[in-house]
Amino acid sequence: MKIILDIKDNKVAFFLEMLKNFTFIKQVTPISNSKANFINEIKDALNELELVKEGKLDAKSADDLINEL
């Protein structure tokens, strides 16, 4: 399982050191804020797609998307 955490800058070193002491944690990989934002945007888009598939949200046509550009 993967988890994204937003940790205060002044606590990052402490938190990373603490994680090293847990044997069940396989890997700790810090990512940049821009990558975290990108992941959240993709997650939101997938959630919207699921709502469209369920008929709970109307989808935009390709022409509407092109016209927005």
PDB file with SEQRES, HELIX, SHEET and CRYST1 records, atoms N, CA, C and O in Angstrom:
SEQRES   1 A   69  MET LYS ILE ILE LEU ASP ILE LYS ASP ASN LYS VAL ALA          
SEQRES   2 A   69  PHE PHE LEU GLU MET LEU LYS ASN PHE THR PHE ILE LYS          
SEQRES   3 A   69  GLN VAL THR PRO ILE SER ASN SER LYS ALA ASN PHE ILE          
SEQRES   4 A   69  ASN GLU ILE LYS ASP ALA LEU ASN GLU LEU GLU LEU VAL          
SEQRES   5 A   69  LYS GLU GLY LYS LEU ASP ALA LYS SER ALA ASP ASP LEU          
SEQRES   6 A   69  ILE ASN GLU LEU                                              
HELIX    1 AA1 ASP A    9  LYS A   11  5                                   3    
HELIX    2 AA2 VAL A   12  LYS A   20  1                                   9    
HELIX    3 AA3 ASN A   33  LYS A   53  1                                  21    
HELIX    4 AA4 ALA A   62  GLU A   68  1                                   7    
CRYST1    1.000    1.000    1.000  90.00  90.00  90.00 P 1           1          
ATOM      1  N   MET A   1       0.844  -1.173   0.000  1.00  0.00           N  
ATOM      2  CA  MET A   1       0.000   0.000   0.000  1.00  0.00           C  
ATOM      3  C   MET A   1       0.888   1.235   0.000  1.00  0.00           C  
ATOM      4  O   MET A   1       1.945   1.261   0.631  1.00  0.00           O  
ATOM      5  N   LYS A   2       0.450   2.229  -0.702  1.00  0.00           N  
ATOM      6  CA  LYS A   2       1.172   3.498  -0.764  1.00  0.00           C  
ATOM      7  C   LYS A   2       0.326   4.574  -0.067  1.00  0.00           C  
ATOM      8  O   LYS A   2      -0.900   4.579  -0.171  1.00  0.00           O  
ATOM      9  N   ILE A   3       0.995   5.473   0.635  1.00  0.00           N  
ATOM     10  CA  ILE A   3       0.327   6.556   1.358  1.00  0.00           C  
ATOM     11  C   ILE A   3       1.072   7.852   1.089  1.00  0.00           C  
ATOM     12  O   ILE A   3       2.303   7.883   1.118  1.00  0.00           O  
ATOM     13  N   ILE A   4       0.332   8.917   0.827  1.00  0.00           N  
ATOM     14  CA  ILE A   4       0.946  10.242   0.678  1.00  0.00           C  
ATOM     15  C   ILE A   4       0.639  11.034   1.945  1.00  0.00           C  
ATOM     16  O   ILE A   4      -0.516  11.154   2.352  1.00  0.00           O  
ATOM     17  N   LEU A   5       1.683  11.570   2.556  1.00  0.00           N  
ATOM     18  CA  LEU A   5       1.539  12.377   3.767  1.00  0.00           C  
ATOM     19  C   LEU A   5       2.056  13.775   3.498  1.00  0.00           C  
ATOM     20  O   LEU A   5       3.009  13.954   2.740  1.00  0.00           O  
ATOM     21  N   ASP A   6       1.441  14.750   4.105  1.00  0.00           N  
ATOM     22  CA  ASP A   6       1.909  16.133   4.033  1.00  0.00           C  
ATOM     23  C   ASP A   6       2.424  16.496   5.425  1.00  0.00           C  
ATOM     24  O   ASP A   6       1.640  16.683   6.356  1.00  0.00           O  
ATOM     25  N   ILE A   7       3.745  16.592   5.560  1.00  0.00           N  
ATOM     26  CA  ILE A   7       4.382  16.776   6.858  1.00  0.00           C  
ATOM     27  C   ILE A   7       5.022  18.165   6.920  1.00  0.00           C  
ATOM     28  O   ILE A   7       5.612  18.635   5.947  1.00  0.00           O  
ATOM     29  N   LYS A   8       4.896  18.802   8.067  1.00  0.00           N  
ATOM     30  CA  LYS A   8       5.514  20.118   8.253  1.00  0.00           C  
ATOM     31  C   LYS A   8       7.019  20.000   8.031  1.00  0.00           C  
ATOM     32  O   LYS A   8       7.650  19.031   8.456  1.00  0.00           O  
ATOM     33  N   ASP A   9       7.580  20.998   7.361  1.00  0.00           N  
ATOM     34  CA  ASP A   9       9.004  20.964   7.004  1.00  0.00           C  
ATOM     35  C   ASP A   9       9.914  20.737   8.211  1.00  0.00           C  
ATOM     36  O   ASP A   9      10.912  20.021   8.115  1.00  0.00           O  
ATOM     37  N   ASN A  10       9.572  21.341   9.330  1.00  0.00           N  
ATOM     38  CA  ASN A  10      10.454  21.233  10.496  1.00  0.00           C  
ATOM     39  C   ASN A  10      10.353  19.871  11.192  1.00  0.00           C  
ATOM     40  O   ASN A  10      11.099  19.618  12.138  1.00  0.00           O  
ATOM     41  N   LYS A  11       9.454  18.996  10.751  1.00  0.00           N  
ATOM     42  CA  LYS A  11       9.298  17.672  11.350  1.00  0.00           C  
ATOM     43  C   LYS A  11       9.695  16.539  10.401  1.00  0.00           C  
ATOM     44  O   LYS A  11       9.648  15.372  10.789  1.00  0.00           O  
ATOM     45  N   VAL A  12      10.086  16.864   9.165  1.00  0.00           N  
ATOM     46  CA  VAL A  12      10.391  15.838   8.170  1.00  0.00           C  
ATOM     47  C   VAL A  12      11.551  14.948   8.619  1.00  0.00           C  
ATOM     48  O   VAL A  12      11.434  13.724   8.551  1.00  0.00           O  
ATOM     49  N   ALA A  13      12.637  15.511   9.066  1.00  0.00           N  
ATOM     50  CA  ALA A  13      13.803  14.710   9.464  1.00  0.00           C  
ATOM     51  C   ALA A  13      13.436  13.748  10.594  1.00  0.00           C  
ATOM     52  O   ALA A  13      13.792  12.571  10.556  1.00  0.00           O  
ATOM     53  N   PHE A  14      12.737  14.249  11.578  1.00  0.00           N  
ATOM     54  CA  PHE A  14      12.293  13.399  12.693  1.00  0.00           C  
ATOM     55  C   PHE A  14      11.422  12.259  12.189  1.00  0.00           C  
ATOM     56  O   PHE A  14      11.618  11.105  12.569  1.00  0.00           O  
ATOM     57  N   PHE A  15      10.456  12.586  11.329  1.00  0.00           N  
ATOM     58  CA  PHE A  15       9.517  11.586  10.842  1.00  0.00           C  
ATOM     59  C   PHE A  15      10.223  10.512  10.012  1.00  0.00           C  
ATOM     60  O   PHE A  15       9.948   9.323  10.170  1.00  0.00           O  
ATOM     61  N   LEU A  16      11.134  10.933   9.126  1.00  0.00           N  
ATOM     62  CA  LEU A  16      11.875   9.970   8.313  1.00  0.00           C  
ATOM     63  C   LEU A  16      12.737   9.054   9.182  1.00  0.00           C  
ATOM     64  O   LEU A  16      12.832   7.854   8.925  1.00  0.00           O  
ATOM     65  N   GLU A  17      13.352   9.617  10.191  1.00  0.00           N  
ATOM     66  CA  GLU A  17      14.171   8.809  11.100  1.00  0.00           C  
ATOM     67  C   GLU A  17      13.298   7.804  11.847  1.00  0.00           C  
ATOM     68  O   GLU A  17      13.698   6.657  12.044  1.00  0.00           O  
ATOM     69  N   MET A  18      12.119   8.231  12.258  1.00  0.00           N  
ATOM     70  CA  MET A  18      11.195   7.340  12.952  1.00  0.00           C  
ATOM     71  C   MET A  18      10.770   6.186  12.037  1.00  0.00           C  
ATOM     72  O   MET A  18      10.703   5.037  12.475  1.00  0.00           O  
ATOM     73  N   LEU A  19      10.486   6.492  10.780  1.00  0.00           N  
ATOM     74  CA  LEU A  19      10.052   5.455   9.844  1.00  0.00           C  
ATOM     75  C   LEU A  19      11.115   4.389   9.621  1.00  0.00           C  
ATOM     76  O   LEU A  19      10.791   3.222   9.401  1.00  0.00           O  
ATOM     77  N   LYS A  20      12.383   4.786   9.678  1.00  0.00           N  
ATOM     78  CA  LYS A  20      13.475   3.834   9.474  1.00  0.00           C  
ATOM     79  C   LYS A  20      13.478   2.729  10.532  1.00  0.00           C  
ATOM     80  O   LYS A  20      14.007   1.643  10.297  1.00  0.00           O  
ATOM     81  N   ASN A  21      12.888   3.007  11.694  1.00  0.00           N  
ATOM     82  CA  ASN A  21      12.882   2.049  12.799  1.00  0.00           C  
ATOM     83  C   ASN A  21      11.756   1.026  12.706  1.00  0.00           C  
ATOM     84  O   ASN A  21      11.716   0.089  13.504  1.00  0.00           O  
ATOM     85  N   PHE A  22      10.847   1.181  11.757  1.00  0.00           N  
ATOM     86  CA  PHE A  22       9.767   0.217  11.577  1.00  0.00           C  
ATOM     87  C   PHE A  22      10.188  -0.813  10.541  1.00  0.00           C  
ATOM     88  O   PHE A  22      10.446  -0.468   9.387  1.00  0.00           O  
ATOM     89  N   THR A  23      10.258  -2.078  10.948  1.00  0.00           N  
ATOM     90  CA  THR A  23      10.708  -3.137  10.048  1.00  0.00           C  
ATOM     91  C   THR A  23       9.695  -3.462   8.960  1.00  0.00           C  
ATOM     92  O   THR A  23      10.059  -4.036   7.934  1.00  0.00           O  
ATOM     93  N   PHE A  24       8.433  -3.107   9.165  1.00  0.00           N  
ATOM     94  CA  PHE A  24       7.394  -3.437   8.185  1.00  0.00           C  
ATOM     95  C   PHE A  24       7.288  -2.417   7.055  1.00  0.00           C  
ATOM     96  O   PHE A  24       6.522  -2.626   6.114  1.00  0.00           O  
ATOM     97  N   ILE A  25       8.034  -1.326   7.126  1.00  0.00           N  
ATOM     98  CA  ILE A  25       8.034  -0.328   6.056  1.00  0.00           C  
ATOM     99  C   ILE A  25       9.106  -0.725   5.060  1.00  0.00           C  
ATOM    100  O   ILE A  25      10.282  -0.842   5.402  1.00  0.00           O  
ATOM    101  N   LYS A  26       8.673  -0.936   3.799  1.00  0.00           N  
ATOM    102  CA  LYS A  26       9.591  -1.413   2.758  1.00  0.00           C  
ATOM    103  C   LYS A  26      10.500  -0.313   2.248  1.00  0.00           C  
ATOM    104  O   LYS A  26      11.700  -0.527   2.079  1.00  0.00           O  
ATOM    105  N   GLN A  27       9.940   0.864   2.001  1.00  0.00           N  
ATOM    106  CA  GLN A  27      10.717   1.929   1.373  1.00  0.00           C  
ATOM    107  C   GLN A  27      10.082   3.276   1.700  1.00  0.00           C  
ATOM    108  O   GLN A  27       8.860   3.382   1.806  1.00  0.00           O  
ATOM    109  N   VAL A  28      10.898   4.287   1.858  1.00  0.00           N  
ATOM    110  CA  VAL A  28      10.429   5.659   2.044  1.00  0.00           C  
ATOM    111  C   VAL A  28      11.020   6.472   0.903  1.00  0.00           C  
ATOM    112  O   VAL A  28      12.239   6.553   0.752  1.00  0.00           O  
ATOM    113  N   THR A  29      10.143   7.077   0.098  1.00  0.00           N  
ATOM    114  CA  THR A  29      10.585   7.847  -1.054  1.00  0.00           C  
ATOM    115  C   THR A  29       9.935   9.220  -1.025  1.00  0.00           C  
ATOM    116  O   THR A  29       8.768   9.350  -1.395  1.00  0.00           O  
ATOM    117  N   PRO A  30      10.656  10.244  -0.598  1.00  0.00           N  
ATOM    118  CA  PRO A  30      10.079  11.595  -0.627  1.00  0.00           C  
ATOM    119  C   PRO A  30       9.810  12.031  -2.068  1.00  0.00           C  
ATOM    120  O   PRO A  30      10.577  11.703  -2.973  1.00  0.00           O  
ATOM    121  N   ILE A  31       8.719  12.769  -2.276  1.00  0.00           N  
ATOM    122  CA  ILE A  31       8.408  13.317  -3.597  1.00  0.00           C  
ATOM    123  C   ILE A  31       8.200  14.814  -3.461  1.00  0.00           C  
ATOM    124  O   ILE A  31       7.920  15.321  -2.374  1.00  0.00           O  
ATOM    125  N   SER A  32       8.341  15.511  -4.573  1.00  0.00           N  
ATOM    126  CA  SER A  32       8.187  16.969  -4.565  1.00  0.00           C  
ATOM    127  C   SER A  32       6.717  17.343  -4.447  1.00  0.00           C  
ATOM    128  O   SER A  32       5.830  16.524  -4.690  1.00  0.00           O  
ATOM    129  N   ASN A  33       6.475  18.592  -4.069  1.00  0.00           N  
ATOM    130  CA  ASN A  33       5.108  19.091  -3.980  1.00  0.00           C  
ATOM    131  C   ASN A  33       4.410  19.027  -5.329  1.00  0.00           C  
ATOM    132  O   ASN A  33       3.219  18.721  -5.397  1.00  0.00           O  
ATOM    133  N   SER A  34       5.140  19.312  -6.407  1.00  0.00           N  
ATOM    134  CA  SER A  34       4.515  19.292  -7.728  1.00  0.00           C  
ATOM    135  C   SER A  34       4.087  17.875  -8.106  1.00  0.00           C  
ATOM    136  O   SER A  34       3.032  17.695  -8.714  1.00  0.00           O  
ATOM    137  N   LYS A  35       4.887  16.873  -7.759  1.00  0.00           N  
ATOM    138  CA  LYS A  35       4.503  15.488  -8.043  1.00  0.00           C  
ATOM    139  C   LYS A  35       3.305  15.079  -7.198  1.00  0.00           C  
ATOM    140  O   LYS A  35       2.407  14.392  -7.683  1.00  0.00           O  
ATOM    141  N   ALA A  36       3.287  15.497  -5.941  1.00  0.00           N  
ATOM    142  CA  ALA A  36       2.151  15.181  -5.069  1.00  0.00           C  
ATOM    143  C   ALA A  36       0.877  15.830  -5.604  1.00  0.00           C  
ATOM    144  O   ALA A  36      -0.186  15.209  -5.599  1.00  0.00           O  
ATOM    145  N   ASN A  37       0.982  17.080  -6.067  1.00  0.00           N  
ATOM    146  CA  ASN A  37      -0.182  17.755  -6.643  1.00  0.00           C  
ATOM    147  C   ASN A  37      -0.660  17.038  -7.894  1.00  0.00           C  
ATOM    148  O   ASN A  37      -1.863  16.880  -8.104  1.00  0.00           O  
ATOM    149  N   PHE A  38       0.281  16.602  -8.726  1.00  0.00           N  
ATOM    150  CA  PHE A  38      -0.066  15.871  -9.946  1.00  0.00           C  
ATOM    151  C   PHE A  38      -0.808  14.584  -9.602  1.00  0.00           C  
ATOM    152  O   PHE A  38      -1.815  14.261 -10.232  1.00  0.00           O  
ATOM    153  N   ILE A  39      -0.326  13.860  -8.622  1.00  0.00           N  
ATOM    154  CA  ILE A  39      -0.974  12.617  -8.201  1.00  0.00           C  
ATOM    155  C   ILE A  39      -2.394  12.903  -7.723  1.00  0.00           C  
ATOM    156  O   ILE A  39      -3.322  12.167  -8.058  1.00  0.00           O  
ATOM    157  N   ASN A  40      -2.566  13.965  -6.945  1.00  0.00           N  
ATOM    158  CA  ASN A  40      -3.900  14.323  -6.459  1.00  0.00           C  
ATOM    159  C   ASN A  40      -4.827  14.721  -7.601  1.00  0.00           C  
ATOM    160  O   ASN A  40      -6.012  14.390  -7.575  1.00  0.00           O  
ATOM    161  N   GLU A  41      -4.308  15.423  -8.599  1.00  0.00           N  
ATOM    162  CA  GLU A  41      -5.124  15.808  -9.749  1.00  0.00           C  
ATOM    163  C   GLU A  41      -5.562  14.579 -10.543  1.00  0.00           C  
ATOM    164  O   GLU A  41      -6.708  14.508 -10.986  1.00  0.00           O  
ATOM    165  N   ILE A  42      -4.674  13.624 -10.724  1.00  0.00           N  
ATOM    166  CA  ILE A  42      -5.020  12.382 -11.417  1.00  0.00           C  
ATOM    167  C   ILE A  42      -6.084  11.620 -10.631  1.00  0.00           C  
ATOM    168  O   ILE A  42      -7.047  11.106 -11.200  1.00  0.00           O  
ATOM    169  N   LYS A  43      -5.893  11.557  -9.317  1.00  0.00           N  
ATOM    170  CA  LYS A  43      -6.869  10.869  -8.457  1.00  0.00           C  
ATOM    171  C   LYS A  43      -8.245  11.518  -8.582  1.00  0.00           C  
ATOM    172  O   LYS A  43      -9.254  10.823  -8.692  1.00  0.00           O  
ATOM    173  N   ASP A  44      -8.286  12.858  -8.565  1.00  0.00           N  
ATOM    174  CA  ASP A  44      -9.551  13.576  -8.712  1.00  0.00           C  
ATOM    175  C   ASP A  44     -10.192  13.304 -10.071  1.00  0.00           C  
ATOM    176  O   ASP A  44     -11.407  13.129 -10.164  1.00  0.00           O  
ATOM    177  N   ALA A  45      -9.379  13.268 -11.117  1.00  0.00           N  
ATOM    178  CA  ALA A  45      -9.894  13.002 -12.458  1.00  0.00           C  
ATOM    179  C   ALA A  45     -10.488  11.595 -12.534  1.00  0.00           C  
ATOM    180  O   ALA A  45     -11.537  11.398 -13.148  1.00  0.00           O  
ATOM    181  N   LEU A  46      -9.826  10.620 -11.915  1.00  0.00           N  
ATOM    182  CA  LEU A  46     -10.344   9.255 -11.916  1.00  0.00           C  
ATOM    183  C   LEU A  46     -11.650   9.151 -11.129  1.00  0.00           C  
ATOM    184  O   LEU A  46     -12.555   8.407 -11.505  1.00  0.00           O  
ATOM    185  N   ASN A  47     -11.735   9.900 -10.043  1.00  0.00           N  
ATOM    186  CA  ASN A  47     -12.986   9.922  -9.275  1.00  0.00           C  
ATOM    187  C   ASN A  47     -14.118  10.513 -10.116  1.00  0.00           C  
ATOM    188  O   ASN A  47     -15.237  10.001 -10.102  1.00  0.00           O  
ATOM    189  N   GLU A  48     -13.825  11.595 -10.852  1.00  0.00           N  
ATOM    190  CA  GLU A  48     -14.833  12.195 -11.728  1.00  0.00           C  
ATOM    191  C   GLU A  48     -15.246  11.216 -12.818  1.00  0.00           C  
ATOM    192  O   GLU A  48     -16.431  11.116 -13.139  1.00  0.00           O  
ATOM    193  N   LEU A  49     -14.301  10.501 -13.383  1.00  0.00           N  
ATOM    194  CA  LEU A  49     -14.598   9.510 -14.412  1.00  0.00           C  
ATOM    195  C   LEU A  49     -15.530   8.427 -13.869  1.00  0.00           C  
ATOM    196  O   LEU A  49     -16.461   8.001 -14.552  1.00  0.00           O  
ATOM    197  N   GLU A  50     -15.277   7.994 -12.657  1.00  0.00           N  
ATOM    198  CA  GLU A  50     -16.137   6.996 -12.032  1.00  0.00           C  
ATOM    199  C   GLU A  50     -17.557   7.542 -11.859  1.00  0.00           C  
ATOM    200  O   GLU A  50     -18.527   6.818 -12.081  1.00  0.00           O  
ATOM    201  N   LEU A  51     -17.688   8.816 -11.464  1.00  0.00           N  
ATOM    202  CA  LEU A  51     -19.008   9.426 -11.325  1.00  0.00           C  
ATOM    203  C   LEU A  51     -19.725   9.512 -12.672  1.00  0.00           C  
ATOM    204  O   LEU A  51     -20.940   9.328 -12.744  1.00  0.00           O  
ATOM    205  N   VAL A  52     -18.985   9.788 -13.721  1.00  0.00           N  
ATOM    206  CA  VAL A  52     -19.569   9.829 -15.068  1.00  0.00           C  
ATOM    207  C   VAL A  52     -20.068   8.446 -15.449  1.00  0.00           C  
ATOM    208  O   VAL A  52     -21.170   8.299 -15.977  1.00  0.00           O  
ATOM    209  N   LYS A  53     -19.249   7.425 -15.177  1.00  0.00           N  
ATOM    210  CA  LYS A  53     -19.649   6.048 -15.502  1.00  0.00           C  
ATOM    211  C   LYS A  53     -20.903   5.638 -14.744  1.00  0.00           C  
ATOM    212  O   LYS A  53     -21.732   4.892 -15.266  1.00  0.00           O  
ATOM    213  N   GLU A  54     -21.045   6.123 -13.513  1.00  0.00           N  
ATOM    214  CA  GLU A  54     -22.209   5.795 -12.683  1.00  0.00           C  
ATOM    215  C   GLU A  54     -23.424   6.643 -13.048  1.00  0.00           C  
ATOM    216  O   GLU A  54     -24.521   6.416 -12.538  1.00  0.00           O  
ATOM    217  N   GLY A  55     -23.224   7.630 -13.943  1.00  0.00           N  
ATOM    218  CA  GLY A  55     -24.329   8.503 -14.338  1.00  0.00           C  
ATOM    219  C   GLY A  55     -24.640   9.595 -13.346  1.00  0.00           C  
ATOM    220  O   GLY A  55     -25.685  10.238 -13.441  1.00  0.00           O  
ATOM    221  N   LYS A  56     -23.750   9.819 -12.393  1.00  0.00           N  
ATOM    222  CA  LYS A  56     -23.952  10.837 -11.364  1.00  0.00           C  
ATOM    223  C   LYS A  56     -23.373  12.190 -11.766  1.00  0.00           C  
ATOM    224  O   LYS A  56     -23.582  13.188 -11.076  1.00  0.00           O  
ATOM    225  N   LEU A  57     -22.645  12.224 -12.884  1.00  0.00           N  
ATOM    226  CA  LEU A  57     -22.019  13.451 -13.365  1.00  0.00           C  
ATOM    227  C   LEU A  57     -22.059  13.429 -14.886  1.00  0.00           C  
ATOM    228  O   LEU A  57     -21.802  12.400 -15.510  1.00  0.00           O  
ATOM    229  N   ASP A  58     -22.386  14.579 -15.475  1.00  0.00           N  
ATOM    230  CA  ASP A  58     -22.423  14.665 -16.931  1.00  0.00           C  
ATOM    231  C   ASP A  58     -21.020  14.886 -17.475  1.00  0.00           C  
ATOM    232  O   ASP A  58     -20.244  15.675 -16.935  1.00  0.00           O  
ATOM    233  N   ALA A  59     -20.708  14.175 -18.555  1.00  0.00           N  
ATOM    234  CA  ALA A  59     -19.408  14.309 -19.201  1.00  0.00           C  
ATOM    235  C   ALA A  59     -19.469  15.423 -20.239  1.00  0.00           C  
ATOM    236  O   ALA A  59     -20.523  15.688 -20.817  1.00  0.00           O  
ATOM    237  N   LYS A  60     -18.331  16.073 -20.470  1.00  0.00           N  
ATOM    238  CA  LYS A  60     -18.225  17.072 -21.530  1.00  0.00           C  
ATOM    239  C   LYS A  60     -17.860  16.372 -22.825  1.00  0.00           C  
ATOM    240  O   LYS A  60     -17.140  15.373 -22.824  1.00  0.00           O  
ATOM    241  N   SER A  61     -18.358  16.900 -23.917  1.00  0.00           N  
ATOM    242  CA  SER A  61     -18.005  16.318 -25.217  1.00  0.00           C  
ATOM    243  C   SER A  61     -16.585  16.771 -25.591  1.00  0.00           C  
ATOM    244  O   SER A  61     -16.066  17.744 -25.044  1.00  0.00           O  
ATOM    245  N   ALA A  62     -15.982  16.059 -26.515  1.00  0.00           N  
ATOM    246  CA  ALA A  62     -14.634  16.428 -26.997  1.00  0.00           C  
ATOM    247  C   ALA A  62     -14.649  17.815 -27.601  1.00  0.00           C  
ATOM    248  O   ALA A  62     -13.699  18.578 -27.428  1.00  0.00           O  
ATOM    249  N   ASP A  63     -15.738  18.159 -28.324  1.00  0.00           N  
ATOM    250  CA  ASP A  63     -15.833  19.503 -28.908  1.00  0.00           C  
ATOM    251  C   ASP A  63     -15.831  20.580 -27.840  1.00  0.00           C  
ATOM    252  O   ASP A  63     -15.186  21.615 -28.006  1.00  0.00           O  
ATOM    253  N   ASP A  64     -16.549  20.349 -26.734  1.00  0.00           N  
ATOM    254  CA  ASP A  64     -16.561  21.331 -25.638  1.00  0.00           C  
ATOM    255  C   ASP A  64     -15.166  21.501 -25.051  1.00  0.00           C  
ATOM    256  O   ASP A  64     -14.749  22.622 -24.759  1.00  0.00           O  
ATOM    257  N   LEU A  65     -14.446  20.406 -24.875  1.00  0.00           N  
ATOM    258  CA  LEU A  65     -13.082  20.483 -24.327  1.00  0.00           C  
ATOM    259  C   LEU A  65     -12.163  21.265 -25.266  1.00  0.00           C  
ATOM    260  O   LEU A  65     -11.366  22.090 -24.817  1.00  0.00           O  
ATOM    261  N   ILE A  66     -12.275  21.004 -26.570  1.00  0.00           N  
ATOM    262  CA  ILE A  66     -11.442  21.719 -27.548  1.00  0.00           C  
ATOM    263  C   ILE A  66     -11.785  23.198 -27.564  1.00  0.00           C  
ATOM    264  O   ILE A  66     -10.892  24.040 -27.661  1.00  0.00           O  
ATOM    265  N   ASN A  67     -13.060  23.524 -27.470  1.00  0.00           N  
ATOM    266  CA  ASN A  67     -13.475  24.925 -27.460  1.00  0.00           C  
ATOM    267  C   ASN A  67     -12.982  25.683 -26.238  1.00  0.00           C  
ATOM    268  O   ASN A  67     -12.781  26.896 -26.304  1.00  0.00           O  
ATOM    269  N   GLU A  68     -12.785  24.989 -25.124  1.00  0.00           N  
ATOM    270  CA  GLU A  68     -12.258  25.631 -23.918  1.00  0.00           C  
ATOM    271  C   GLU A  68     -10.812  26.082 -24.115  1.00  0.00           C  
ATOM    272  O   GLU A  68     -10.365  27.028 -23.466  1.00  0.00           O  
ATOM    273  N   LEU A  69     -10.077  25.409 -25.008  1.00  0.00           N  
ATOM    274  CA  LEU A  69      -8.687  25.755 -25.243  1.00  0.00           C  
ATOM    275  C   LEU A  69      -8.641  27.018 -26.073  1.00  0.00           C  
ATOM    276  O   LEU A  69      -7.557  27.503 -26.398  1.00  0.00           O  
TER     277      LEU A  69                                                      
END                                                                             
